Amino acid sequence: LEKVVKPNLELLKQCGMSDVASFPLNTSRLFTANPNFLRDAVARVEELGLDRSSRMFRHGLIAVALTSKESVARKIQLMEELGFSRDELLMIIRKAPQLVASSEEKIRQAAEFLKRDVGLEGRYIAHRPVLFLYSLERRLLPRHHLLKVLRTKGLLDCELDYYNTAAMSERKFVRKFVDPYKCHIPGLADAYTSSCAGETANGVASLLGV
């Protein structure tokens, strides 16, 4: 308690994290780790461009503490290989430091989908890095396919901001983009629901031949 927990709690308070009761259960390592390990983790988060006063510092510390230094380095290198500039990368880390705890495969698949399939620029993604944290299979792909189907059928001719449609709550998305068109496209609602649940390989895209 005296040599480990108290010094760690003091450091966390210095980083603006005094409400330890709000920490997720899987972060108990922050309190019981070797104090040198925790100090190193804090330094690594600061090296990523996150200031202790940032509201995202806690998320960054949790992600970094649970991820090896080598793994973080590989993910940063991967992002650069995927075409993100250094400035864009720093912006992504500052806004969504949790990304360093994601798998390399998840990062690669999300980046390739957003850039290649959706056609988003790196700068656009960097300003909205939460897109990396959404489920590709159960959220981004089903919505992308559904909107593509509506456009193909001539039922949707207005310009939509991609982030707004991706960040929209599921209830609101269904109310706005599924319910008004399910009478025009038989099976649309069921196909979309199955796709979001991961019950079908291609969901809406398979049903409608897109």
C-alpha positions as CSV (number, residue, x, y, z in Angstrom):
1,L,0.0,0.0,0.0
2,E,2.7,2.5,1.0
3,K,5.2,1.6,-1.7
4,V,2.9,1.0,-4.6
5,V,-0.7,2.0,-4.4
6,K,-0.2,5.4,-2.7
7,P,2.5,6.6,-5.0
8,N,0.5,5.6,-8.0
9,L,-2.6,7.3,-6.7
10,E,-0.6,10.4,-6.1
11,L,0.7,10.4,-9.7
12,L,-2.8,9.8,-11.1
13,K,-4.0,12.9,-9.1
14,Q,-1.1,14.9,-10.5
15,C,-2.4,13.9,-14.0
16,G,-5.9,15.2,-13.1
17,M,-7.4,11.8,-12.3
18,S,-8.5,12.1,-8.8
19,D,-11.8,10.2,-9.3
20,V,-10.4,6.7,-9.2
21,A,-13.8,5.2,-8.5
22,S,-14.8,6.0,-12.1
23,F,-12.0,3.9,-13.6
24,P,-13.0,0.7,-15.4
25,L,-12.4,-2.5,-13.5
26,N,-9.8,-3.8,-16.0
27,T,-7.6,-0.8,-15.2
28,S,-6.7,-1.9,-11.7
29,R,-3.2,-2.4,-13.1
30,L,-2.7,1.4,-12.9
31,F,-3.0,1.2,-9.1
32,T,-1.0,-1.9,-8.5
33,A,1.8,-1.7,-11.1
34,N,5.4,-0.8,-10.2
35,P,5.4,3.0,-9.8
36,N,8.3,3.2,-12.3
37,F,6.0,1.4,-14.9
38,L,3.3,3.9,-14.3
39,R,5.6,6.9,-14.5
40,D,6.9,5.5,-17.8
41,A,3.4,5.1,-19.1
42,V,2.6,8.7,-18.3
43,A,5.7,9.8,-20.1
44,R,4.7,7.7,-23.2
45,V,1.3,9.3,-23.3
46,E,2.8,12.7,-23.2
47,E,5.2,11.8,-26.0
48,L,2.1,11.0,-28.1
49,G,1.1,14.6,-27.7
50,L,-1.5,14.4,-24.9
51,D,-1.2,17.0,-22.2
52,R,-2.1,16.0,-18.6
53,S,-4.8,18.7,-18.7
54,S,-6.5,17.0,-21.6
55,R,-9.8,15.2,-20.9
56,M,-8.5,12.4,-23.2
57,F,-5.3,11.9,-21.1
58,R,-7.0,9.3,-18.9
59,H,-8.1,7.3,-22.0
60,G,-4.6,7.5,-23.4
61,L,-3.0,6.4,-20.1
62,I,-5.3,3.4,-19.8
63,A,-4.6,2.4,-23.5
64,V,-0.9,2.8,-23.2
65,A,-0.6,1.0,-19.8
66,L,-2.4,-2.0,-21.3
67,T,-0.4,-2.0,-24.5
68,S,3.3,-2.7,-24.9
69,K,5.6,0.1,-26.2
70,E,6.5,-2.1,-29.2
71,S,2.8,-2.6,-30.1
72,V,2.1,1.1,-29.9
73,A,5.1,1.8,-32.2
74,R,3.9,-0.7,-34.7
75,K,0.4,0.8,-34.9
76,I,1.8,4.3,-35.4
77,Q,4.0,2.9,-38.2
78,L,0.9,1.2,-39.7
79,M,-1.0,4.4,-39.7
80,E,1.8,6.1,-41.6
81,E,1.9,3.2,-44.1
82,L,-1.8,3.7,-44.6
83,G,-1.2,7.2,-45.8
84,F,-1.8,9.4,-42.7
85,S,0.6,12.3,-42.4
86,R,2.4,13.0,-39.2
87,D,0.1,15.9,-38.4
88,E,-3.0,13.8,-39.1
89,L,-1.6,11.0,-36.9
90,L,-1.0,13.3,-34.0
91,M,-4.5,14.6,-34.3
92,I,-5.9,11.1,-34.3
93,I,-4.0,10.2,-31.2
94,R,-5.0,13.4,-29.4
95,K,-8.7,12.9,-30.2
96,A,-8.9,9.1,-29.8
97,P,-5.9,7.7,-27.9
98,Q,-7.9,4.5,-27.3
99,L,-6.9,3.6,-30.8
100,V,-3.5,2.4,-29.7
101,A,-5.2,-0.4,-27.8
102,S,-7.0,-1.7,-31.0
103,S,-5.6,-4.5,-33.0
104,E,-3.5,-3.8,-36.1
105,E,-6.0,-5.7,-38.2
106,K,-8.9,-3.6,-36.9
107,I,-7.0,-0.4,-37.7
108,R,-6.0,-1.6,-41.2
109,Q,-9.5,-2.7,-42.1
110,A,-11.1,0.5,-40.8
111,A,-8.7,2.8,-42.6
112,E,-8.9,0.9,-45.9
113,F,-12.7,0.9,-45.7
114,L,-13.0,4.6,-44.9
115,K,-10.5,5.6,-47.6
116,R,-11.1,3.1,-50.4
117,D,-14.8,2.2,-50.1
118,V,-16.2,5.4,-48.6
119,G,-13.7,7.7,-50.3
120,L,-12.8,9.8,-47.3
121,E,-9.6,11.9,-47.2
122,G,-7.1,11.4,-44.4
123,R,-7.7,14.9,-43.0
124,Y,-11.4,14.3,-42.7
125,I,-10.8,11.0,-40.8
126,A,-8.2,12.6,-38.6
127,H,-10.7,15.2,-37.4
128,R,-13.2,12.4,-36.6
129,P,-11.1,9.4,-35.4
130,V,-13.9,7.9,-33.4
131,L,-14.8,6.3,-36.8
132,F,-11.9,3.9,-36.1
133,L,-13.6,2.8,-32.8
134,Y,-17.0,1.9,-34.3
135,S,-17.5,-1.7,-35.3
136,L,-16.8,-2.1,-39.0
137,E,-18.9,-5.3,-39.4
138,R,-21.9,-4.3,-37.2
139,R,-22.1,-0.6,-37.8
140,L,-20.1,1.0,-40.6
141,L,-20.5,-1.6,-43.3
142,P,-24.3,-2.2,-42.8
143,R,-25.0,1.5,-42.8
144,H,-22.7,2.1,-45.8
145,H,-24.4,-0.7,-47.8
146,L,-27.9,0.5,-46.8
147,L,-27.3,4.1,-48.0
148,K,-25.7,2.8,-51.2
149,V,-28.8,0.7,-51.9
150,L,-31.1,3.7,-51.3
151,R,-29.1,5.8,-53.7
152,T,-29.0,3.0,-56.3
153,K,-32.8,2.7,-56.1
154,G,-33.2,6.4,-56.5
155,L,-34.7,6.8,-53.1
156,L,-31.9,9.0,-51.7
157,D,-30.7,11.9,-53.7
158,C,-29.4,14.3,-51.0
159,E,-25.8,14.8,-49.9
160,L,-25.1,13.3,-46.5
161,D,-22.1,13.9,-44.3
162,Y,-20.6,10.5,-43.7
163,Y,-19.6,11.1,-40.0
164,N,-23.1,12.2,-39.2
165,T,-24.6,9.0,-40.5
166,A,-22.0,6.9,-38.8
167,A,-22.3,8.6,-35.4
168,M,-26.1,8.7,-35.4
169,S,-27.7,6.5,-32.8
170,E,-29.0,3.2,-34.1
171,R,-32.6,4.2,-33.3
172,K,-32.4,7.4,-35.1
173,F,-30.6,5.8,-38.1
174,V,-33.3,3.2,-38.5
175,R,-36.1,5.8,-38.1
176,K,-34.5,8.0,-40.8
177,F,-33.0,5.6,-43.3
178,V,-34.8,2.2,-42.8
179,D,-38.4,2.7,-41.8
180,P,-39.3,5.2,-44.6
181,Y,-38.1,2.9,-47.3
182,K,-38.9,-0.6,-46.1
183,C,-42.2,-0.6,-48.1
184,H,-40.3,0.3,-51.2
185,I,-37.7,-2.5,-50.8
186,P,-39.2,-5.7,-49.4
187,G,-36.9,-7.3,-46.8
188,L,-34.9,-4.2,-46.2
189,A,-35.5,-4.0,-42.5
190,D,-34.8,-7.6,-41.8
191,A,-31.7,-7.6,-44.0
192,Y,-30.3,-4.6,-42.2
193,T,-31.0,-6.0,-38.8
194,S,-29.4,-9.3,-39.6
195,S,-26.4,-7.5,-41.0
196,C,-25.9,-5.4,-37.8
197,A,-26.2,-8.6,-35.7
198,G,-23.5,-10.3,-37.8
199,E,-26.0,-13.1,-38.7
200,T,-25.3,-12.8,-42.5
201,A,-22.1,-12.4,-44.4
202,N,-23.2,-9.5,-46.6
203,G,-26.6,-8.5,-45.2
204,V,-28.2,-5.7,-47.1
205,A,-25.6,-5.8,-49.9
206,S,-26.3,-9.5,-50.5
207,L,-30.0,-9.1,-50.4
208,L,-30.1,-6.3,-52.9
209,G,-27.3,-7.4,-55.2
210,V,-25.0,-4.5,-54.4
